[in-house]
Every structure is written in structure tokens, then in C-alpha cells.
Amino acid sequence: MNIQMVDVKSQYLKIKEEIDHGIQEVLDTTAFINGPKVKEFQLALESYLGIKHVIPCANGTDALQIAMMAAGLKPGDEVIVPAFTYVATAEVIALLGLIPVMIDVDADTFNINIQAIKLAITPKTKAIVPVHLYGQSADMESIMNIAREHKLWVIEDNAQAIGSDFIFSDGRKAKSGTIGHIGCTSFYPSKNLGAYGDGGAIFANDDEMATLLYKIANHGQSVRYYHDVVGCNSRLDSIQAAILSVKLKHLDEYCTERIKVADYYDHTFSNVNQLETPFRAPYSTHVFHQYTLKVKNGMRDKLKQYLDDQKIPSMIYYPVPLYKQEAFKSSSNGLEFLSVTEQLCKEVISLPIHTEMDEVQLKYISDKVKRFFE
């Protein structure tokens, strides 16, 4: 059986006519950079997210860097980040000469731990970067309360959770990525809203901040050849924007299909004592960019090898804490052990999940996993 972690081709074939038409429009107009399709996508995403400003850019890593530049963070400033996340979150902090303060995550949600944030704040702390890991929002209401109290920037890394809803204690809802001062996302092809190449975007509600973000992403200029600030060159090309405009119309459908896959796995694995299925926080919908299990009793790596032998793809996101990566050893302030992060790095495994999975595939995968534990 041909099983893939993400089946981008089958998804494309379902919307081929729309995608091909959008690409052909760009080719016909030859407006390859900042053409009408980029503006069209920007406006559509603003409407979908319920946010005033979307600034498209080249990729999710650029989005994070541009956001931190716009926040005016200076070398030596401390930025709080989860230790259990993809490298890009901390990478841009180091690139700008800032200090990544890596803290532990919540054992259930895998997202940044609220109490750990409070303990990590010092006079040098200037920002918090919550990562909405695997498709579920961090506890943004608590994070924003802390940020207001300590006058800190909040820059959301929403690369894995676009489409997720955060539910405030008063019942109000907001899309993940739109709650902090600045939000960032990636349109890498495997994302829930993925391009057919690189792409990213930055979100803001503040008009002045949005203007600054746009300038930084565009060589520091708002009028051509007049450069107000030092910026960079980061833009979403028109072909990717055309593709994303089509796929955005299907995003809620894609999220629903992923949730159905997760529900199937949850039900099937409910009686497997050695597995812990993903926790779903009451304050956030989970759009399952990844379906990530915790494997008990030191059996994770053996399960991974077994699945490889069965030709079933699986991934470990992430096998090494950020503070143990060679690149960050000099900036991790001697940090050697965070209990939850260390545990997750030894236990997590992600199974195939995408919009094109059928029950035959799901049963095959689930049966093989259960058989391993019999």
C-alpha cells in the first residue's frame, strides 16, 4: 500500500482545474512579483483570519525575522521560546543577536508552559514567541495577560496551526496567529495551507506596525528607491499567491478532513495502554498539522523501526531539544535539562495525516500499530 505522510499530489488533482487556471493567469499577465494575485490572496487571507493586515513574504522563517526586526528588539534582549519546537523559532533570534531563553512546554498540549514563562522573565526580557505546535494554539489568553503585565511583545509562530480557533474565557473566538502583537506563518507545501514552493506571511492589527512590517520586507521602502529603514528582500511570488488563493477556499474543508483522521486514530488507539493520543485543549480547536502520539515504556524507537519495516511512514518531531543542538550550545545559558521537553523528545511519534486519507489506509496503519503492542 502506497502510504504517504502528506499526499500533496492527490490533493492537487482534486483542484487541478482551479490551480492551473490561476497559474495560467499569472503567466498570461507576466506579473510575477507583487502582481494582482498577491493582493488578491492578501485580501482573502485578511478576511478569513479577521485581521486588518496580512503582509505576504518569502517563507515562515523570514516572517519571524521581520516581526522581530519590526518590534525593535536589540542585541542582548531576551526572547522567551519553547525548547520543544522547530529550529527556525530560535534561529532568527540568534541571527539578530538576541538571546533565546528556552523554556519547558506543557506535557499535554506540547505548547509553551505558562508557569515557565513567568519564571523566565527578567529585566532583559522583551518578547515571548509562543509556537502553536502540531495544529493547536498555545494558551494565548494567559500569555497576553503576562505580556501586558510585563510590557512584552508577543510574536505568534503560527506555522503549524493556521485555521485553528482560540476560544477566550468569555466565549469570544479568534484565529490563532491574530491574538499577539504580530503573527507569523509558513506556506511550506506540507502545511495545512501549503503552496507549491516556499511562502509565508505576517499578520498585524496595528496600522503603524503593518506599515513597518511591509517596509522591512521590501528593502525598507514604501516608495521605490526611498529607504526609511534597513530591511530585507522577502516576498511571495505571484504564482504561489495564485495557488494559495485557491487552496484558502478549501482550508476549512482540509482542517475538517484532518480532524476526521485524528478522530479515527483516537478511537482506534483508545485501548492501547502504551500510547497516549493527542490532548485537545478546551481553549483551542486542533487542526492536526501533525497527529502525534506519545509512546510509553521506551518503545518509541522500536515502533518507528517497525513502521519503517512495514513501509508505513512516520516522523519524530522533534528528537533533540533546542538547547542541545550544537548551534545553540553557546547561547543556551548552560541549560541542560527540561523534564517535559526531554520526555517528549524520547516519546513522540507522528503518523500519516492528510486530507486524502481513506478508511482503508487508516485501518491498515492502525492495525499495524496495534499489532506491534500485542
VEXDREN-2710 file (C-alpha; in Angstrom, 1 decimal):
% VEXDREN-2710
k/r/px/py/pz
1/MET/0.0/0.0/0.0
2/ASN/1.4/3.4/-1.0
3/ILE/1.0/5.5/2.1
4/GLN/2.5/9.0/2.4
5/MET/2.9/11.4/5.4
6/VAL/1.4/14.1/3.2
7/ASP/-0.3/13.5/-0.2
8/VAL/0.1/16.8/-2.0
9/LYS/-0.4/15.3/-5.5
10/SER/-3.8/13.7/-4.8
11/GLN/-4.9/17.0/-3.2
12/TYR/-3.8/18.9/-6.3
13/LEU/-5.6/16.6/-8.6
14/LYS/-8.9/17.4/-6.9
15/ILE/-8.5/21.1/-7.5
16/LYS/-6.3/20.9/-10.6
17/GLU/-8.6/23.0/-12.9
18/GLU/-8.7/25.9/-10.4
19/ILE/-5.0/25.7/-9.7
20/ASP/-4.0/25.5/-13.4
21/HIS/-6.3/28.4/-14.2
22/GLY/-4.7/30.6/-11.5
23/ILE/-1.2/29.8/-12.6
24/GLN/-2.1/30.5/-16.3
25/GLU/-3.5/33.9/-15.3
26/VAL/-0.1/34.8/-13.8
27/LEU/1.7/33.5/-16.9
28/ASP/-0.6/35.5/-19.2
29/THR/-0.1/38.8/-17.3
30/THR/3.6/38.1/-16.6
31/ALA/3.1/39.9/-13.3
32/PHE/5.4/37.5/-11.4
33/ILE/6.4/39.8/-8.5
34/ASN/3.8/41.6/-6.4
35/GLY/1.2/41.1/-9.1
36/PRO/-2.6/41.2/-8.7
37/LYS/-2.7/37.6/-7.4
38/VAL/-0.6/38.6/-4.4
39/LYS/-3.0/41.4/-3.5
40/GLU/-6.0/39.1/-4.1
41/PHE/-4.5/36.4/-1.7
42/GLN/-3.6/39.1/0.9
43/LEU/-7.2/40.4/1.0
44/ALA/-8.7/36.9/1.1
45/LEU/-6.5/35.9/4.0
46/GLU/-7.2/39.1/5.9
47/SER/-10.9/38.3/5.5
48/TYR/-10.5/34.6/6.6
49/LEU/-8.4/35.5/9.6
50/GLY/-10.4/38.5/10.6
51/ILE/-7.3/40.7/10.8
52/LYS/-6.6/44.1/9.4
53/HIS/-3.3/43.4/7.8
54/VAL/-1.5/40.5/6.1
55/ILE/2.0/41.0/4.7
56/PRO/3.0/38.2/2.4
57/CYS/6.6/37.2/2.4
58/ALA/9.0/34.5/1.2
59/ASN/8.8/32.0/3.9
60/GLY/7.9/31.4/7.6
61/THR/11.5/32.0/8.9
62/ASP/11.6/35.4/7.2
63/ALA/8.2/36.2/8.7
64/LEU/9.6/35.6/12.2
65/GLN/12.8/37.6/11.5
66/ILE/10.8/40.5/10.0
67/ALA/8.5/40.5/13.0
68/MET/11.4/40.7/15.5
69/MET/13.0/43.5/13.5
70/ALA/9.8/45.5/13.5
71/ALA/9.4/45.0/17.2
72/GLY/12.7/46.9/17.6
73/LEU/14.5/44.2/19.6
74/LYS/18.1/44.9/20.2
75/PRO/21.2/42.6/20.5
76/GLY/21.3/41.3/24.1
77/ASP/17.5/41.4/24.5
78/GLU/16.0/38.1/25.8
79/VAL/13.2/36.4/23.9
80/ILE/11.3/33.5/25.6
81/VAL/10.7/30.5/23.3
82/PRO/9.7/26.9/23.9
83/ALA/12.6/24.4/23.9
84/PHE/10.5/21.8/22.1
85/THR/9.9/23.3/18.6
86/TYR/11.4/23.6/15.1
87/VAL/14.8/25.3/14.9
88/ALA/13.5/28.3/12.9
89/THR/11.8/29.8/16.0
90/ALA/15.1/30.2/17.8
91/GLU/17.3/30.5/14.8
92/VAL/16.1/34.0/13.9
93/ILE/16.5/35.2/17.5
94/ALA/20.2/34.2/17.3
95/LEU/20.7/35.7/13.9
96/LEU/19.6/39.1/15.2
97/GLY/21.9/38.9/18.1
98/LEU/19.1/38.4/20.6
99/ILE/19.2/35.8/23.4
100/PRO/16.8/32.8/23.1
101/VAL/15.6/31.9/26.5
102/MET/14.4/28.3/26.1
103/ILE/11.8/27.1/28.5
104/ASP/9.8/23.9/29.0
105/VAL/6.4/23.0/27.5
106/ASP/3.2/21.6/28.7
107/ALA/3.1/17.8/28.9
108/ASP/-0.4/17.7/27.5
109/THR/-0.6/20.3/24.7
110/PHE/3.2/20.3/23.9
111/ASN/2.9/24.1/23.8
112/ILE/4.8/26.7/25.9
113/ASN/4.3/26.3/29.6
114/ILE/2.6/29.3/31.3
115/GLN/4.3/29.0/34.7
116/ALA/7.7/28.5/33.0
117/ILE/7.1/31.9/31.1
118/LYS/6.5/33.6/34.4
119/LEU/9.7/32.2/36.0
120/ALA/11.8/33.1/32.9
121/ILE/11.1/36.8/32.8
122/THR/14.0/39.1/33.7
123/PRO/14.6/42.8/33.2
124/LYS/16.2/41.9/29.9
125/THR/13.1/40.0/28.6
126/LYS/11.5/41.8/25.7
127/ALA/9.3/39.3/23.9
128/ILE/7.6/35.9/24.0
129/VAL/7.3/33.7/21.0
130/PRO/4.6/31.0/21.5
131/VAL/4.6/28.2/19.0
132/HIS/1.2/26.7/18.1
133/LEU/2.6/23.2/17.8
134/TYR/1.1/20.4/15.7
135/GLY/-2.1/22.4/15.0
136/GLN/-3.3/23.5/18.4
137/SER/-3.0/27.1/19.8
138/ALA/-1.0/27.8/22.9
139/ASP/-2.8/29.4/25.8
140/MET/-2.9/32.9/24.3
141/GLU/-5.2/34.4/26.8
142/SER/-2.8/33.7/29.7
143/ILE/0.2/34.7/27.5
144/MET/-1.3/38.1/26.6
145/ASN/-2.1/38.7/30.3
146/ILE/1.5/38.1/31.2
147/ALA/2.7/40.3/28.3
148/ARG/0.5/43.2/29.4
149/GLU/1.8/43.0/32.9
150/HIS/5.4/43.0/31.9
151/LYS/5.1/45.1/28.8
152/LEU/6.4/42.4/26.5
153/TRP/6.0/41.8/22.8
154/VAL/4.1/38.6/21.7
155/ILE/5.0/37.2/18.3
156/GLU/3.0/34.1/17.4
157/ASP/4.6/31.3/15.5
158/ASN/1.5/30.0/13.7
159/ALA/3.3/27.9/11.0
160/GLN/1.5/24.7/12.1
161/ALA/-1.9/25.9/13.2
162/ILE/-3.5/28.2/10.6
163/GLY/-7.2/27.7/10.7
164/SER/-7.3/26.9/14.4
165/ASP/-9.7/28.9/16.6
166/PHE/-8.7/30.2/20.1
167/ILE/-11.6/30.4/22.5
168/PHE/-11.4/33.0/25.2
169/SER/-12.8/32.5/28.7
170/ASP/-15.7/34.8/27.8
171/GLY/-16.6/32.7/24.7
172/ARG/-15.1/35.0/22.2
173/LYS/-13.1/33.3/19.3
174/ALA/-10.1/34.5/17.3
175/LYS/-8.0/32.7/14.8
176/SER/-4.6/31.6/16.0
177/GLY/-1.9/34.0/14.8
178/THR/-4.2/37.0/15.2
179/ILE/-4.1/37.4/19.0
180/GLY/-0.5/38.6/19.7
181/HIS/1.0/41.8/18.6
182/ILE/2.4/40.1/15.4
183/GLY/1.6/36.7/13.9
184/CYS/3.7/34.7/11.5
185/THR/3.0/31.7/9.3
186/SER/4.6/29.4/6.7
187/PHE/3.1/28.1/3.5
188/TYR/5.6/25.3/3.1
189/PRO/4.0/22.6/0.8
190/SER/3.2/20.2/3.7
191/LYS/1.4/22.8/5.8
192/ASN/-2.4/22.8/6.2
193/LEU/-2.4/25.8/3.8
194/GLY/0.6/24.9/1.6
195/ALA/2.0/26.5/-1.5
196/TYR/3.8/24.6/-4.2
197/GLY/7.1/26.2/-3.2
198/ASP/8.1/28.5/-0.4
199/GLY/5.9/31.2/1.1
200/GLY/5.0/32.9/4.3
201/ALA/3.0/35.8/5.8
202/ILE/3.0/38.2/8.8
203/PHE/-0.2/39.4/10.5
204/ALA/-0.9/42.6/12.4
205/ASN/-3.9/44.7/13.5
206/ASP/-1.9/47.8/14.2
207/ASP/-1.7/50.1/11.2
208/GLU/1.7/51.6/12.0
209/MET/3.2/48.2/12.7
210/ALA/1.8/46.8/9.5
211/THR/3.4/49.7/7.5
212/LEU/6.7/49.0/9.2
213/LEU/6.5/45.2/8.5
214/TYR/5.8/45.9/4.9
215/LYS/8.7/48.3/4.6
216/ILE/11.2/45.8/6.3
217/ALA/10.0/43.0/3.9
218/ASN/10.5/45.4/1.0
219/HIS/14.1/46.6/1.4
220/GLY/13.0/49.2/4.0
221/GLN/11.0/51.2/1.4
222/SER/7.4/52.1/0.9
223/VAL/8.2/54.3/-2.1
224/ARG/10.6/52.8/-4.6
225/TYR/14.2/53.9/-4.1
226/TYR/13.4/55.7/-0.8
227/HIS/14.6/53.5/2.1
228/ASP/13.4/54.5/5.5
229/VAL/14.8/51.6/7.5
230/VAL/17.2/48.7/7.0
231/GLY/15.1/45.9/5.6
232/CYS/15.4/42.7/3.6
233/ASN/14.0/41.2/0.4
234/SER/11.2/38.8/1.2
235/ARG/8.2/38.5/-1.0
236/LEU/5.6/35.9/-2.0
237/ASP/5.7/35.4/-5.8
238/SER/2.5/35.7/-7.8
239/ILE/2.3/32.0/-8.8
240/GLN/2.4/30.9/-5.2
241/ALA/-0.2/33.5/-4.3
242/ALA/-2.5/32.2/-7.1
243/ILE/-2.1/28.7/-5.7
244/LEU/-2.8/29.8/-2.2
245/SER/-5.8/31.8/-3.2
246/VAL/-7.4/28.6/-4.5
247/LYS/-6.4/26.5/-1.5
248/LEU/-7.5/29.1/1.0
249/LYS/-11.1/28.5/-0.2
250/HIS/-10.7/24.8/0.8
251/LEU/-8.8/25.4/4.1
252/ASP/-11.8/24.7/6.5
253/GLU/-12.6/21.6/4.5
254/TYR/-8.9/20.5/4.8
255/CYS/-9.0/21.1/8.5
256/THR/-12.2/19.1/8.9
257/GLU/-10.7/16.1/7.0
258/ARG/-7.6/16.2/9.2
259/ILE/-9.8/16.2/12.3
260/LYS/-11.7/13.1/10.9
261/VAL/-8.4/11.3/10.5
262/ALA/-7.4/12.2/14.1
263/ASP/-10.8/11.1/15.4
264/TYR/-10.3/7.7/13.7
265/TYR/-6.8/7.3/15.2
266/ASP/-8.1/8.4/18.7
267/HIS/-10.9/5.8/18.7
268/THR/-8.6/3.0/17.4
269/PHE/-5.8/3.6/19.9
270/SER/-8.1/4.4/22.9
271/ASN/-7.4/0.9/24.5
272/VAL/-3.7/0.7/23.7
273/ASN/-2.2/1.4/27.1
274/GLN/1.3/2.1/25.8
275/LEU/0.0/5.0/23.6
276/GLU/-1.2/8.4/24.6
277/THR/-3.3/10.1/22.0
278/PRO/-3.1/13.9/21.4
279/PHE/-4.7/16.1/24.0
280/ARG/-7.2/18.7/22.8
281/ALA/-7.2/21.8/24.9
282/PRO/-10.6/23.3/25.7
283/TYR/-9.5/26.7/24.7
284/SER/-8.4/25.8/21.1
285/THR/-9.6/23.8/18.2
286/HIS/-7.0/21.4/16.9
287/VAL/-6.4/21.3/13.2
288/PHE/-3.9/18.5/13.3
289/HIS/-1.0/19.6/11.2
290/GLN/0.5/16.5/12.7
291/TYR/-1.1/13.6/14.6
292/THR/1.5/13.0/17.3
293/LEU/1.3/10.1/19.8
294/LYS/3.3/9.6/23.0
295/VAL/4.8/6.1/23.2
296/LYS/5.4/4.9/26.7
297/ASN/8.0/2.5/28.2
298/GLY/10.8/3.4/25.9
299/MET/9.2/1.8/22.9
300/ARG/9.1/4.8/20.5
301/ASP/12.2/4.0/18.5
302/LYS/11.3/0.3/18.2
303/LEU/7.8/1.3/17.0
304/LYS/9.5/3.7/14.4
305/GLN/11.7/0.9/13.1
306/TYR/8.7/-1.5/12.9
307/LEU/6.7/1.0/10.9
308/ASP/9.6/1.6/8.6
309/ASP/9.8/-2.2/8.1
310/GLN/6.1/-2.2/7.2
311/LYS/6.6/0.7/4.7
312/ILE/4.5/3.0/6.8
313/PRO/6.0/6.5/7.0
314/SER/6.3/8.2/10.4
315/MET/8.2/11.1/11.7
316/ILE/9.7/12.3/15.0
317/TYR/9.1/16.0/15.6
318/TYR/11.5/16.7/17.4
319/PRO/14.2/14.3/18.6
320/VAL/16.6/16.8/20.2
321/PRO/15.8/19.8/22.5
322/LEU/16.8/23.2/21.1
323/TYR/19.3/23.7/23.9
324/LYS/21.1/20.5/23.0
325/GLN/21.5/21.4/19.3
326/GLU/25.2/22.2/18.5
327/ALA/24.1/25.6/17.0
328/PHE/22.7/26.8/20.4
329/LYS/25.0/25.3/22.9
330/SER/26.8/28.7/23.3
331/SER/23.5/30.6/23.8
332/SER/21.6/28.2/26.0
333/ASN/22.9/29.7/29.2
334/GLY/24.1/26.3/30.5
335/LEU/20.6/24.8/30.2
336/GLU/21.0/21.1/30.4
337/PHE/17.6/19.5/31.2
338/LEU/13.9/20.4/30.9
339/SER/11.9/17.5/32.1
340/VAL/8.9/17.6/29.8
341/THR/10.9/18.6/26.7
342/GLU/13.4/15.7/27.4
343/GLN/10.5/13.3/27.9
344/LEU/8.7/14.3/24.7
345/CYS/11.9/14.1/22.6
346/LYS/12.1/10.4/23.7
347/GLU/8.3/9.6/23.3
348/VAL/6.7/11.5/20.4
349/ILE/6.0/10.0/17.0
350/SER/3.8/11.4/14.3
351/LEU/1.7/9.2/12.0
352/PRO/0.5/9.9/8.4
353/ILE/-2.3/12.5/8.4
354/HIS/-3.5/14.5/5.4
355/THR/-6.7/15.4/3.5
356/GLU/-6.7/12.4/1.1
357/MET/-6.6/9.5/3.6
358/ASP/-9.3/6.9/3.3
359/GLU/-10.5/4.3/5.8
360/VAL/-8.6/1.5/4.1
361/GLN/-5.3/3.3/4.7
362/LEU/-6.3/4.3/8.2
363/LYS/-7.3/0.8/9.2
364/TYR/-4.1/-0.6/7.7
365/ILE/-1.9/1.8/9.7
366/SER/-3.9/1.4/12.9
367/ASP/-4.0/-2.4/12.8
368/LYS/-0.2/-2.5/12.3
369/VAL/0.4/-0.1/15.2
370/LYS/-1.9/-2.1/17.5
371/ARG/-0.3/-5.4/16.4
372/PHE/3.1/-4.0/17.5
373/PHE/1.9/-3.7/21.0
374/GLU/0.1/-7.1/21.2
END
